[in-house]
């Protein structure tokens, strides 16, 4: 008798944030266990692995897992194997949704080896939700302990970051202590000195670029650090005005350790804290900038700050124009004509700030851009000559819109029900003393906001349909 073959994928996850023991849960050990299991099963055909190393199990926004879902959708995979349930996820609600609804709907077999779970056997483990619950609670407990340990180190003035600020490096004998990185520190001193001499931030950046000095991100890369600045464009390998301002604003250069500037809940995004909540410990390392120089620079930074007037002299193209080469925004430049009228053009922002070494002007007269857009509009209007075709086209589009409307409304209704279930689950967690009252209130408020937002979208769609049945949106 021929066995049904399953296209099988191994899913592997490891995260120290979840308290994982690297010896037993290492990527290598998980891989070895799964491959040995597959070899013993004649109905499993190994197609590859999906790995998330360093990603928490408290949410499913992991690149490896998302790629796994995509390959399931296209039919490449119909069986998923993990070492144990906690490798799959520690959020018991979302884990249950995948195992109880999504995988069965997609015809995907799920196996958790050490937990003895195999959905193909047709026997649902009644303890599975409890295991999921304990996995999540374990992660919460570990997260709290890790946070407490980190905060203790910060309050003691120990450096706990992955990469020190430009100008410093970790001491060879103590990774929690900073020492001066002299080549970079000299550049920091130069920046402060030039600023006190009256040079502007953009002028300083331009001068450093002309002298061929690597910017902080490039400097770290050249020194072998696997550092990625998520806030910069890939093409920006030079000094910018914002980088100079950032360096001029960092108190760490005075010898004070500044940490704890951001906070992140387990299921939330990082949030910038008020300065009064930052953890500042004085005299923890050798200063690059003396306190008097630092204070003078801070006074200048505040004095030279100006609020931009965003309501005047706006262009209809503001925010839409990007340089085709470097990817940065185009800048508007205006001047007076001899007759007193004003005209303006757009230039590449990189060129305008840093010169031809980094990009070209890509000059685009505003009048020419307006004419191009106007000509396109005229062409569209001229081609709209056959009213019958327009009506027929509109009718076809209306049917598609109606389908889209119904689909959108169905999706919103399902999302609303999901949020309501999450709200109920949080209450159950609070009632069972799994979360504190403060956490319960915070989660409840968040889910209430989501519920209200989704309900408003549903109301808008339904009212639009009632008020004008000829129009969908």
N, C-alpha and C positions, 0 to 999 in steps of 0.2 A: 504494500500500500504506500503510495506516494505521500510524503509529508508536505504540508503547506510551508513554503519558505518565507521567512520574515527578513526584510531588508533592515538590518539592525545597526543602530548607532549607539556609541558609548557616550554618555554625558558625564563630565568630570568637573568638579568645582572645589576650590580651596580658598578659604579666607581667614586670616588671623583675627579679623574683627569679630568673627563668630566664635572665637575660642577654639578653632580647629587645632588638633594635635598633629603637627606636621609629619611626625614619624609614621603614624598609622593612616593618616588621611592625605598624604602627599599625592601629587599628580601621578607620580610613577607607580605608587602602590595601588591607587585606584585603577589605573590602566591595566596593571598586571592581573588584578583580581577579575576584572571584567573580561579580559581576553581569555583567561583560563576558563571562565564560565562558558563563554561562547563556544570554545573548542569542544566542550563536552556535549553541546546541544546540536543535533543534526538539523534542526529546523531553523537555526539562526545563521544568517549570512551577514558577516561583518562588512559594513560599508564605510566606516570611518568614525572619528571621534570629534566631539565638540567640547572645548575646554574653556572654563572661566577661572583663571588663576588670579586671586586677589579681589574677587567680587563677593559681596555679602549675599546671604541666602534670604534676606528679609524682603527682597523685591525681585522681580524677574526682568528688570531692565539690564540684562547682561548680554554682551555681544555674541558670545558662543550660544547662549540659549535662544536668542532671537534668530540666529542663523539656523539653528535646529528647527524652530517653528516654521521658518520659510521653506526648508527642505521637506518638511512634513506636508505643507500645503501643495507643493508641486509633485508630491507622490514619490519622492526619492526614498523616504523612510516610513516604515510602518511598525517599528519596534524600537523602544528606548530602554536602555539599561543603565542603572546607576548602582554605585556601591551600596548606598543606603538612602533612606528617605531624606535625611538631612542634607545630602549632597544635591538633591533636586531642589529643595527650598525649605525655608524655616517659617514662612508665613503660612499658617495652617489654613486660612481661608482661601488664598489664591492657589496653594498647593492642592487643596481639595477640589477646587474648580477645574484645574487641569486634569486631575486623575479621575474625577467622577463624571465630568461632562465633556471637556474638550477632547481628550484622547479617545474616549469611546465614540464620540461623534465622528472623529476622523478615522476610526478604525485602527487606532494605534495600540499595540500591546505595550504594557509597562511592566518592567521588572526591577525590583529593588533587592539585590542579592542577599545582603545580611539580614534584612527585615523579613525575608521569606515571602515577598509579595510578587505575584505573577498574575496579571489580569486575565491571561489566557486560560487559567484554571477555572475561571467563572465563580470563584469564591471570594467575596469581598470581605476583607479583614475589618471587623467591627471596631478594632482598636486603632485603625488607621487615623481617624480624626484626632484621637487622643495623642498618638505619636506626633502628629503634626503640631498639636498644641504645645507639647513638651519641647519640641524642637524650637518653636518660636519663643517660648518662655525662657529656654536656655540661652538663646541668642540675646534676649533682652537683659538677662542677668549678667552675661559676659560683657555686653556692651556697657552696662553701668559700671562694672568693675574696671574695664579698660579706660573708660572716661575718667573715673576717679583716680586711677594710677597716673594717667596722662596729666591731669590737673595738678596732682601732687608734684610731679616733676617740673611742671611749668612754674608753680609757686616757689619751687626751690631754685629757680633760675637756670634749670637744665634745658638745653636745646633739644627739642623732640621732633623737629622737622626732617624731611628727607633731604632737602637742599638748602644750605645756608644762604643768606642774602649775599648779593654780589659784593665782594670785598673781604669776605670771610670764608673759612673752610673749617671742617671738623678736625679737632685735634687727633693725631694718629693713635694716641693712647686712651682717648675718651671721646666717643662719638657725641656725647651730650655737652661737650665744651667747645666753644668757638675760638679759633685763633685767626690772626690776620693773614689774608692771602695778598701778599705785598703787591704784585703786579696790578691786581684789580683795585686794591686799596688806594694806590697812587692815582688811578683814574677817578676814584670817588673824591679824593682831596682836590684834584684839579677841577672837578665839576663845582664843588662848593666855592673854591677860590674864584673861578670865573664868574659865578653868579653874584658874588659879593662885589666883584669889580664892575658889575653893571651889564654883563652879557645876558641876553634873554635865553630862555630854555631852548628855543628852536635854534638859535645861533650856536649854543654850546653843542647841541646834537650834530649840527652841520660841521662844526670844527672837528669833532671827534671822528666823524665819518671821513673827512678829508685827510686826517692823519692815519687812517687805516686801522683804528682801534676797534676790535670786535665788540659788538653789543653784548650785554649780559647773557642772553640765550645762546648766542654763537660762542661766547667764551666758555660756557659750561660744556657745550658740545665738543669744542676743541680739546678740552681737558678730559674727555672721555665720560662725562656724566650723561646719563640717559634722561635728560631733562626736556620736558615739553611745556611750552607756555601756551595754554589753551586760549588765551585772549589775543594772540597775535596772528596775523596772516602768515601763511607758509612762506610767502615771498619776502617777508620783512626780515632781512638779515642785517639791519643797520640800526643806528641810534635814532630814536624819535623823541619828540617833545614830551610825550607822556612818560617815557622811560626816565628822562631827566627829572621830571617833577616827582616821580615815584621815589627816586634816590634822594632827592632833596627833602623829602617828607619823612624819611625813616629814622626813627629815634634810636634804632639799634646801633647806628654808627657812633653814638655817644658813649657806648659801653653798657647800655641798659638793654636787658633782654625783654622784648615785647612779643607776647604770644597770646593765644586765646582770643584772637580778634573776631573769629567766626565760630558759630555753633551749628551743629547739624543733628536733628533728631533722626532716629533709626529710619523712618520712612519719609523724611523730608529733605529739602534742599538746604544747602549751607546758607546761613543767615549772618550778615554782618552785624556785629554787636556794637552798641554805643561805646565810645571811648572810655567811659567811666567803668565799663565791665572788662576792659582789657587787663591782662595780667602783665604787669611791668615790674621787673626786678632790677634794681640798680647795681651798677658796677660788677657785672658778671663776667665781663671779658674786656680785653684791651680796646680802648676807643680808637676810631680812625679820625673822628672829628671832635675837637674840643667843644665843651658846652657853650662857650661864648660865641663861637662861630655858628653853632647850631641855632642858638636863640636868635641871632641876627638874621639868619636865613629864613626862619619861620616868620619873623616880623615882615620881611620883604615879600614872602609868598602871600601873606594875607593882604598886604598893602597893594600888591599888583594884581590881585584878583578882581575880575569884573564880571558882572552878570550880563549874559548875552540877551539882546532884545530880539526875541524870535518872532515877534508879530509884525515887524517892520521889514520892508524891502525883501519879502520872501519871493522865491522863484517857484513857478508851478512845477519845475523839474526837481526841486529840492528832495534829496533822499533817493532819487531814481537813477542818477547818473554815476556809473562806476568806470574806472579806467580799465580798458580791455587788456592791458599788460600786467599791471601790479595789483589790480583788484580794489584799490582804495577809491574813496569818493572823489568826484570832481569838485573843484572849488570855483566859486563865482568871483570874477574880478570886474569891477566897473570903473569907468572914467568919464570925465566930461569932454564933450566935443567942443569945437570952436564956437558953435552957436548956443552953447549953454546946456544942451540936452545931454542925457546920460545914455551910454551904451555899455553892454557887458558881454563877456565871453566866459566859457568854462575851461578850466585847466586841470590837469592831473594834480591831485593833492600831494602826491609824493614828490613830483617835480617841483611844485611850488615851494615845498618846505625844504627839500634836500638837494635839488639841482639835477642836472643831466646825468650825473653819475649813476642814478638809481632809476630814472624813468624819463620819458620824453614829455613835452608839453601837452601833446594831443589837443591842441587848441580847437575849440568848437564855439564859433560865434553863436550867441543866443538867437539872433535873428534867423540864421541859417537853420538851426534846430527847430524853431517855431514854424518856419516855412515847410520843412520836411514833414512835420506832424500835420500841418494844415493841408498839404497836398495829399497825404494819405487819407485824411478825412474826406476830402473832396472826391477822391477816387471811390471810396466806399459808398458815398451818397450817390454818385453818378451811376454806379453799377446796380443800385436798387431802383430798377425801372419797371420791372414786371410785378404788379401788385398781386396778381393771382398766385404767382410762385411764392411771393412773400407769405401770403395767407396759408398756402399749403405747407410751406416750410415751418411757419409758426405753429400750425396744427400738429405737425409731427413732433416739433420740439415740446409742445404742451403735454403730449402723451408721455414723452420721456421724463419731463419734469414731474408729472404726476407720479410716475413710478419711483422717481428719485425721492419725491416728497414722502411717499408711503414707506420707502426703505429707511429714510432718515428718521421718521417718526417712530418706526419699529426699533431702530437702534437706540434712540433716546429713551424709549420706554424700558428697554432691557437694561440700559445703563442706570436709569433711575431705580429700578428694582434691585440692581447690584449694590448701589450705594445704601439703599434702605436696609439690605441684609447686613452690610458692613456695620451700619449704625447699631443694628440689633446685636450683632456679635460683640461690639465694643461694650455694650451694656452688660452682656453676659459675662465678659471678661472682668468687668468691674464688680459685678455681683459675686463672682467667684474669687475675688481678691487677687486676680492675676495682674491687674494694673491699679495704680493709685487713683484717687479721686481727681487729682489735678490732671493726670494723663487722660482719664475718661472724659473730663470736660473739654480738654483740648481736641481730642479725637472727635467728640460729638459735635463741637462747633465746626470743625473742618467738614464733617460729613453733612451737616445741616446746610453749610454754604454750597457744597457741591449739589445737594438735593434741590436747593432753591434755584441754582443756576440752570440745572437741567430742566426743571419744571418751567422756568421762564422760556427756554428754547421751545419746549413742547407747546406752551400757550401761544407763542408767536406764530409757530407753524399752523396750529389749528385755527387761530383767529384769521390768519391770512387766507386760508382756504375758505372759511365761512364768509368773509367780507367780499372776496372776489374769486368765485370758483373758476374763473377763466385763467386766473394766475395762480401759480403754485407758491411762489416766494414773493 
